[in-house]
Amino acid sequence: QVQLVESGGGSVQAGGSLRLSCAASGRTFSDYVMAWFRQAPGKEREFVAAISRSGGSTTFADSVKGRFTILRDNVKNTGFLQMNTMKPEDTAVYYCAAKRTYGSKSLYATADVYDYWGQGTQVTVSS
């Protein structure tokens, strides 16, 4: 199993930045695709970004493209979500997720395929 722990959430004004971290333990981190999802009150969980095992491939939701960056450090077993030019509609609980895969460039944007989830971290953007 993989244990995931998010950190770095908080409150920020519109236009500001936050960097979320996802610390992984239990298995070889580089065997897993990693992704970030978010869920706002009253809404379904939605995909934000995903990064391949090596970090060479990434994909983003249209709503965050150009503003967010997803990164990973396989030596430190940590993933990151760098959020810039934030908007009030980015307010949500953010979750990191992991799925073991054998494809070096595999990416997944569907929550159901991910096997492991963190507990979530709250991000609030005020206008």
C-alpha angles and dihedrals in degrees: 000000000000123000117207126195122185125205139165101069122137145116125309137166122249110280092029132114139238133181118212122200130203115197115200129200139168103050141034102295094204091064090067137077108225128209143173124225131177137203125200122198111284093006135100122257110271136198118254109170144332135202129200125241095268095035092244095117129047138172132192140196112254090242092064102030111129093015104060130053127195120209139168138198109204092187092058093035091233135129127200140202113200110199119194134173089020123199132204088250088064088071108120146104107281121214131189119214137188136202127185112234138168095211112097093208099033118136129179129196098181119095095212094067095058116097103192131047138182124228094255136245126233120241119187123185117191125201 
